[in-house]
Structures are given as C-alpha cells and as structure tokens.
C-alpha cells in the first residue's frame, strides 16, 4: 500500500512538472513550415501594386484623364489636309457661240490644308474642359478610396491570420498537456492505482482538443488563402507572419474623429468633385445655343492651266449658332440640375454614414479595450488556478477532474485573450480607417 501511495505521489509530481512546462509563454509565431516571411508593410505594398480592384480603378482613372484631353480639343486649333486626283471623261469646257472653250484640265490634281480655331463661345468649351478635369480628380479620389479599402481588408485579414496561428498554438499546447496527463494516468492505471473509468474524462478531453486543433489548422488555411488572393499569389504558397506590438491604444475624442473623417475621407472628395463637375457642365449647356466666333484659314491648290493662279490662300472670320434645337439644350440643363441635387443628397447620406461608421468603430475599439483588460485578468487567474490545483492534486486534495477542468479553463482563457487582443488591433485599424488616416504610414511607423 505504501508503495502505491509513493508511486501516486511521484506521478503527481511528474504531472505538475510537465504541466508547468506546457504553461510557458506561447511563441508569437508557431508556423514553422517553409515559406516567405510577409510583414504588414510589405503586404500593403504588394496589395497596392497587384490588387485586381486597384488595377481596375486605375484603368478608370486613366480613361477619365483621356476624357480631359478630349474636352481640351475644342480649345486648340483643328488642322485638316486634303489631296485628290480627279479623272473625268471630258475636258471641262464652256460654249461661246459655236466655240468650245476649255475651262480646266481633264485629270486635275488638287490639295491643300485648313486651320480652324474657335475664338469665343461664351465659355462653353472651357467649362467642358474644367468639368472633365473635376471628373478626373473625382476618379483619383475614388482610386484613393479603393486603395484604402484594400489596405484595410489586408490588415484585418493579416490579424485574422495571426489570430488563427495563435489558436493553433493554444490547441497544440492543450493537446500536449492532455496527452502527457493521459500518459501518466495510464501509467497509474497499469500500476493498479486507478480504474479504467478514471481514464475516460481525459480521453474525451483529448479527443475534443484534437478536433479543435484540426479545425484551427483548417481555419488558418482559409485565412491564408484569402490573403494570397488579395496579393494575387498562388493559393498553394505559404506565407509566414510577423506580429506587431500589442500596446493598448488611446481612444481619441469622438468629435475630433468625426471632423477628421469629414475632412480626410476621399469618398467625400469624390462627391465634391462630381458636384463641381456637374455645375460646370450645366454652365456649358446654358450657353450651348449662343454664337460661336471662329477663324478659318488655309491654302488650296488645284491643277488648272487655264487659271491665272492655280493656288490660293485664305482667311475667314465668322460666327455660327443653332437657332433651334428642338428643346435638347433645355432638357440637358434640367437633367444636369437634377443630377446636381442627386449628388448633393448622396454626399449628405455619405457624411451621415461616415459619422455612423466612426461612431461604430469608436465603440468597437472602446469595447475591445475593456475586453482585453478582462481577458488579461482572467488569463492570469486561470494560470493561478492551474497552479493551485496542481499543488492540491500533488497533495491528494484534488481529483483528476479538477485538474482537467483547470486545464480547460486555462485554454479557454488563452483563447479569449488572443481573440480580444487581435480584435483590439482590428478595431483600432478600423477606427483609423474611418477617421481617414493613412494606414500605410501608420503601419510603417508601427513596424519601425
């Protein structure tokens, strides 16, 4: 009997030492497979360069710039040239009584050029050019918005990948702890100290932990595939991560956050430029039917041996206008005014949505700060709880169920802590995005 008690005490000590090793601080990166290390600044650079959404929006911006060149063309001279060779059946001639008098060559060659320049059109052309320029700046603001969006999505996904890796580490440590514990229990069972039913709780807990580990690995693969898609990398390519600091950020003033968002968000700039473009187009259409003053000059040559001068140069000043266009101009003006009203209301709605987004992000960060404090305290208590039951178990004052429950509580506390930690980082990123701040500069500074 004394020998059994001695064996039991030695087993308890072994369990305590093994569990103490399993409770050591978890490494920040547990994926040891081969792959390329990808930091947040590097990932941002890649996603801004290779993102499909960025490339699509860049093409739209380039086409908008081409529209400004088209709108500029009426302000510049238009030069045209012509050359032709005419083949006629008869020599051009006129009748003077009984005589046929030739008037030109049978197969004449002719050519020349013409220069046309609008001198004054009551600002129609310049208004169209300015409108297209404002539209181009709107597309640039839209491109900036897309870049900020893909940057936010990448950073949030990157933190999701870091969290998934931490969950793998937690699950591995739980499996390792329970495996060691079950091995010792089986040793006691083989020694006749405990019965077979005493092994059941540990086996069930171990099976559950292994299932969690499998799910954690699959979850990491899904998040990694999302990041690879963002970076246009092969889905089979493995990326390694590098964590960032975990200092608790300071909550900004909500009023300052709103003001920052309304002044910095490119989405508002987009609507401002669209509204200005609409106003300029309306101004252009208002003078659509007023006279256009122009100058037209050129040179013309026609082969004709019967003419005193076969070539001639000319300059012509004139004005032209549409007297009636069937109401097209009036309808275009009303359409543009209605578009102006629509854009203004869309801008007002956007500002309301942005203020709500800032408020939601602000509350999300506030909630995350409170949760990380609670989770940190709970983790410390869970670790102390494990040490407490280890001592009691070694002294024979606690059961194996108490130890298993302590291990489960510690695993739960670790899971909650890492979830709260990365939710804090995601919430902080979302708030900075909502306020219109530059995430690229923010995480370059964080990396340093």
ROGULO-202969 format. One record per residue (C-alpha): x, y, z; residue number from 0; residue in one letter. Coordinates in steps of 0.2 Angstrom, whole numbers. Example, Ala and Ser with C-alpha at 12.3 -4.5 7.8 and 13.67 -1.06 7.14 Angstrom:
<rs>
R       X       Y       Z   keke   doro
R      62     -22      39      0      A
R      68      -5      36      1      S
</rs>
This chain:
<rs>
R       X       Y       Z   keke   doro
R       0       0       0      0      X
R      14      12       4      1      X
R      22       8     -12      2      X
R       6      13     -22      3      X
R       5      29     -12      4      X
R      23      33     -16      5      X
R      20      29     -35      6      X
R       5      40     -35      7      X
R      14      55     -27      8      X
R      29      53     -39      9      X
R      16      53     -54     10      X
R       8      69     -47     11      X
R      25      77     -46     12      X
R      28      72     -64     13      X
R      12      79     -70     14      X
R      15      95     -61     15      X
R      32      97     -69     16      X
R      25      93     -86     17      X
R      11     105     -85     18      X
R      22     119     -79     19      X
R      32     117     -95     20      X
R      16     117    -105     21      X
R      10     133     -97     22      X
R      26     143    -103     23      X
R      23     158    -113     24      X
R      16     155    -131     25      X
R      28     159    -145     26      X
R      22     174    -157     27      X
R      24     163    -172     28      X
R      21     144    -172     29      X
R      20     140    -191     30      X
R      37     133    -194     31      X
R      34     127    -211     32      X
R      44     134    -226     33      X
R      38     149    -234     34      X
R      41     168    -236     35      X
R      40     180    -222     36      X
R      27     193    -225     37      X
R      26     209    -214     38      X
R      11     221    -214     39      X
R      21     235    -223     40      X
R      27     223    -236     41      X
R       9     215    -239     42      X
R       2     233    -240     43      X
R      15     237    -254     44      X
R      10     221    -264     45      X
R      -8     223    -262     46      X
R      -7     242    -268     47      X
R       3     236    -283     48      X
R      -6     220    -288     49      X
R     -23     221    -282     50      X
R     -36     217    -295     51      X
R     -48     231    -288     52      X
R     -34     244    -288     53      X
R     -29     240    -306     54      X
R     -47     241    -312     55      X
R     -50     258    -304     56      X
R     -33     264    -311     57      X
R     -39     260    -328     58      X
R     -55     270    -325     59      X
R     -44     285    -319     60      X
R     -33     284    -334     61      X
R     -49     284    -345     62      X
R     -55     299    -336     63      X
R     -39     308    -340     64      X
R     -41     304    -358     65      X
R     -58     312    -357     66      X
R     -49     328    -351     67      X
R     -39     328    -367     68      X
R     -55     326    -377     69      X
R     -63     341    -368     70      X
R     -47     351    -372     71      X
R     -48     348    -391     72      X
R     -61     362    -394     73      X
R     -49     375    -387     74      X
R     -35     370    -398     75      X
R     -33     373    -417     76      X
R     -40     360    -429     77      X
R     -29     357    -444     78      X
R     -35     346    -459     79      X
R     -27     342    -475     80      X
R     -33     335    -492     81      X
R     -26     329    -508     82      X
R     -35     322    -523     83      X
R     -33     317    -541     84      X
R     -49     318    -552     85      X
R     -51     308    -568     86      X
R     -65     315    -579     87      X
R     -72     308    -596     88      X
R     -72     325    -604     89      X
R     -62     341    -603     90      X
R     -72     354    -593     91      X
R     -77     367    -606     92      X
R     -90     381    -610     93      X
R     -99     386    -625     94      X
R     -96     403    -633     95      X
R    -107     403    -648     96      X
R    -100     390    -660     97      X
R     -84     388    -650     98      X
R     -80     376    -635     99      X
R     -68     385    -623    100      X
R     -59     373    -611    101      X
R     -60     378    -593    102      X
R     -49     366    -584    103      X
R     -38     350    -585    104      X
R     -46     334    -589    105      X
R     -37     325    -574    106      X
R     -33     338    -562    107      X
R     -23     336    -546    108      X
R     -29     346    -531    109      X
R     -24     348    -512    110      X
R     -22     360    -498    111      X
R     -24     362    -479    112      X
R     -36     371    -467    113      X
R     -34     378    -450    114      X
R     -50     381    -439    115      X
R     -49     389    -422    116      X
R     -63     394    -410    117      X
R     -61     412    -404    118      X
R     -76     414    -392    119      X
R     -90     403    -387    120      X
R     -96     411    -371    121      X
R     -86     399    -360    122      X
R     -94     383    -367    123      X
R     -78     374    -371    124      X
R     -68     380    -356    125      X
R     -82     375    -345    126      X
R     -82     357    -353    127      X
R     -64     356    -350    128      X
R     -65     361    -332    129      X
R     -79     349    -329    130      X
R     -69     334    -336    131      X
R     -54     340    -325    132      X
R     -65     339    -310    133      X
R     -72     322    -315    134      X
R     -54     316    -317    135      X
R     -50     322    -299    136      X
R     -66     313    -293    137      X
R     -59     297    -301    138      X
R     -42     300    -292    139      X
R     -52     301    -276    140      X
R     -61     285    -280    141      X
R     -44     276    -283    142      X
R     -38     283    -266    143      X
R     -54     276    -258    144      X
R     -51     259    -266    145      X
R     -33     258    -261    146      X
R     -38     262    -243    147      X
R     -51     249    -243    148      X
R     -40     235    -250    149      X
R     -27     241    -237    150      X
R     -39     239    -223    151      X
R     -45     222    -229    152      X
R     -27     216    -230    153      X
R     -23     222    -212    154      X
R     -39     215    -205    155      X
R     -35     198    -214    156      X
R     -17     198    -208    157      X
R     -23     200    -190    158      X
R     -35     186    -193    159      X
R     -21     175    -199    160      X
R     -10     179    -183    161      X
R     -25     175    -173    162      X
R     -28     159    -182    163      X
R     -10     154    -178    164      X
R     -12     158    -160    165      X
R     -27     147    -159    166      X
R     -16     133    -167    167      X
R      -3     136    -153    168      X
R     -16     136    -140    169      X
R     -24     120    -147    170      X
R      -7     111    -148    171      X
R      -2     116    -130    172      X
R     -19     109    -124    173      X
R     -16      93    -134    174      X
R       1      91    -127    175      X
R      -4      94    -109    176      X
R     -19      82    -110    177      X
R      -8      69    -119    178      X
R       5      70    -106    179      X
R      -8      69     -92    180      X
R     -17      54    -100    181      X
R       0      45    -102    182      X
R       3      47     -83    183      X
R     -15      42     -79    184      X
R     -12      26     -90    185      X
R       4      23     -80    186      X
R      -6      24     -64    187      X
R     -19      13     -72    188      X
R      -6       0     -77    189      X
R       1       1     -59    190      X
R     -17      -3     -52    191      X
R     -18      14     -43    192      X
R     -34      20     -53    193      X
R     -48      11     -63    194      X
R     -51      12     -81    195      X
R     -66      24     -79    196      X
R     -54      36     -72    197      X
R     -46      37     -89    198      X
R     -62      42     -98    199      X
R     -63      61     -94    200      X
R     -45      63    -100    201      X
R     -48      53    -116    202      X
R     -64      64    -120    203      X
R     -55      80    -117    204      X
R     -40      74    -128    205      X
R     -51      70    -142    206      X
R     -60      86    -141    207      X
R     -44      96    -141    208      X
R     -38      86    -156    209      X
R     -53      91    -166    210      X
R     -51     109    -161    211      X
R     -33     108    -167    212      X
R     -39     101    -184    213      X
R     -52     115    -185    214      X
R     -38     128    -181    215      X
R     -27     122    -195    216      X
R     -41     122    -207    217      X
R     -46     139    -202    218      X
R     -28     146    -204    219      X
R     -28     139    -222    220      X
R     -44     148    -226    221      X
R     -37     165    -220    222      X
R     -21     162    -228    223      X
R     -30     158    -245    224      X
R     -39     175    -243    225      X
R     -23     184    -241    226      X
R     -15     175    -256    227      X
R     -30     180    -266    228      X
R     -28     198    -261    229      X
R     -10     198    -265    230      X
R     -13     188    -282    231      X
R      -1     175    -276    232      X
R      -4     156    -279    233      X
R     -16     148    -266    234      X
R      -3     135    -263    235      X
R      10     147    -257    236      X
R      14     148    -239    237      X
R      17     164    -230    238      X
R      25     167    -213    239      X
R      19     181    -202    240      X
R      27     194    -190    241      X
R      16     201    -176    242      X
R      16     219    -171    243      X
R      16     227    -154    244      X
R       1     225    -143    245      X
R       0     241    -133    246      X
R     -17     247    -129    247      X
R     -21     262    -140    248      X
R     -28     278    -133    249      X
R     -46     282    -138    250      X
R     -47     299    -147    251      X
R     -61     312    -144    252      X
R     -76     307    -154    253      X
R     -79     325    -160    254      X
R     -61     326    -167    255      X
R     -63     309    -175    256      X
R     -79     315    -184    257      X
R     -70     331    -190    258      X
R     -55     321    -196    259      X
R     -66     309    -206    260      X
R     -76     323    -214    261      X
R     -60     332    -219    262      X
R     -49     317    -225    263      X
R     -60     304    -232    264      X
R     -58     303    -251    265      X
R     -76     297    -253    266      X
R     -82     315    -249    267      X
R     -69     322    -260    268      X
R     -76     311    -274    269      X
R     -93     319    -272    270      X
R     -87     336    -270    271      X
R     -78     335    -287    272      X
R     -93     326    -295    273      X
R    -104     341    -289    274      X
R     -92     354    -296    275      X
R     -91     344    -312    276      X
R    -110     344    -314    277      X
R    -111     363    -310    278      X
R     -98     366    -324    279      X
R    -107     355    -337    280      X
R    -123     364    -333    281      X
R    -114     381    -336    282      X
R    -108     374    -353    283      X
R    -125     369    -358    284      X
R    -133     385    -353    285      X
R    -123     394    -367    286      X
R    -125     379    -379    287      X
R    -135     389    -392    288      X
R    -126     406    -391    289      X
R    -115     411    -406    290      X
R     -98     403    -408    291      X
R     -85     415    -416    292      X
R     -71     407    -426    293      X
R     -57     410    -438    294      X
R     -54     398    -453    295      X
R     -39     399    -464    296      X
R     -29     388    -476    297      X
R     -21     385    -493    298      X
R     -29     377    -508    299      X
R     -20     371    -524    300      X
R     -30     365    -540    301      X
R     -21     360    -556    302      X
R     -28     371    -570    303      X
R     -18     378    -584    304      X
R     -32     389    -589    305      X
R     -32     399    -572    306      X
R     -22     414    -568    307      X
R     -17     407    -551    308      X
R     -18     388    -548    309      X
R     -16     390    -529    310      X
R     -24     402    -516    311      X
R     -23     406    -498    312      X
R     -37     412    -487    313      X
R     -43     418    -470    314      X
R     -61     418    -465    315      X
R     -69     426    -449    316      X
R     -86     421    -445    317      X
R     -99     416    -432    318      X
R    -112     401    -431    319      X
R    -126     396    -419    320      X
R    -141     385    -418    321      X
R    -157     394    -419    322      X
R    -167     380    -413    323      X
R    -163     363    -407    324      X
R    -180     356    -403    325      X
R    -178     358    -384    326      X
R    -162     347    -382    327      X
R    -152     361    -373    328      X
R    -166     365    -360    329      X
R    -169     346    -357    330      X
R    -150     344    -354    331      X
R    -149     358    -342    332      X
R    -164     352    -331    333      X
R    -156     334    -332    334      X
R    -139     341    -325    335      X
R    -148     351    -311    336      X
R    -157     336    -306    337      X
R    -141     326    -306    338      X
R    -133     340    -295    339      X
R    -147     338    -282    340      X
R    -145     319    -283    341      X
R    -126     320    -280    342      X
R    -128     333    -266    343      X
R    -140     321    -257    344      X
R    -128     306    -260    345      X
R    -115     317    -252    346      X
R    -126     321    -237    347      X
R    -130     302    -235    348      X
R    -112     298    -236    349      X
R    -107     310    -222    350      X
R    -121     303    -211    351      X
R    -114     285    -215    352      X
R     -97     290    -211    353      X
R    -101     298    -195    354      X
R    -110     282    -190    355      X
R     -96     271    -196    356      X
R     -84     282    -185    357      X
R     -96     280    -170    358      X
R     -97     261    -173    359      X
R     -78     259    -174    360      X
R     -76     271    -159    361      X
R     -87     260    -149    362      X
R     -79     244    -156    363      X
R     -62     250    -150    364      X
R     -69     255    -133    365      X
R     -77     238    -131    366      X
R     -61     229    -136    367      X
R     -50     239    -124    368      X
R     -62     234    -110    369      X
R     -62     216    -116    370      X
R     -43     214    -117    371      X
R     -42     220     -99    372      X
R     -55     207     -93    373      X
R     -47     194    -103    374      X
R     -29     198     -97    375      X
R     -35     196     -79    376      X
R     -45     180     -82    377      X
R     -29     173     -90    378      X
R     -19     177     -75    379      X
R     -32     169     -64    380      X
R     -34     154     -75    381      X
R     -15     151     -74    382      X
R     -15     153     -55    383      X
R     -30     141     -54    384      X
R     -19     128     -63    385      X
R      -5     130     -51    386      X
R     -17     129     -36    387      X
R     -25     113     -42    388      X
R      -8     106     -46    389      X
R      -2     108     -28    390      X
R     -19     101     -21    391      X
R     -18      87     -33    392      X
R       0      83     -28    393      X
R      -6      83     -10    394      X
R     -20      72     -14    395      X
R     -33      85     -10    396      X
R     -40      87     -28    397      X
R     -46      75     -41    398      X
R     -41      72     -59    399      X
R     -57      80     -64    400      X
R     -52      96     -55    401      X
R     -35      96     -65    402      X
R     -44      93     -82    403      X
R     -56     107     -78    404      X
R     -42     119     -74    405      X
R     -33     115     -90    406      X
R     -49     118    -100    407      X
R     -52     134     -91    408      X
R     -34     140     -95    409      X
R     -36     135    -113    410      X
R     -52     145    -114    411      X
R     -44     160    -105    412      X
R     -30     159    -118    413      X
R     -42     158    -132    414      X
R     -52     173    -126    415      X
R     -36     183    -123    416      X
R     -29     181    -140    417      X
R     -46     184    -148    418      X
R     -48     200    -138    419      X
R     -30     205    -142    420      X
R     -32     204    -161    421      X
R     -50     211    -160    422      X
R     -42     226    -152    423      X
R     -30     228    -166    424      X
R     -43     226    -179    425      X
R     -54     238    -170    426      X
R     -40     251    -169    427      X
R     -36     249    -188    428      X
R     -55     251    -192    429      X
R     -56     267    -182    430      X
R     -40     274    -190    431      X
R     -48     270    -207    432      X
R     -65     278    -203    433      X
R     -56     294    -197    434      X
R     -47     295    -215    435      X
R     -30     292    -208    436      X
R     -16     284    -219    437      X
R     -15     266    -214    438      X
R       1     264    -224    439      X
R      11     277    -214    440      X
R       3     271    -198    441      X
R       9     253    -200    442      X
R      26     258    -207    443      X
R      28     268    -191    444      X
R      22     253    -181    445      X
R      35     242    -190    446      X
R      49     253    -185    447      X
</rs>
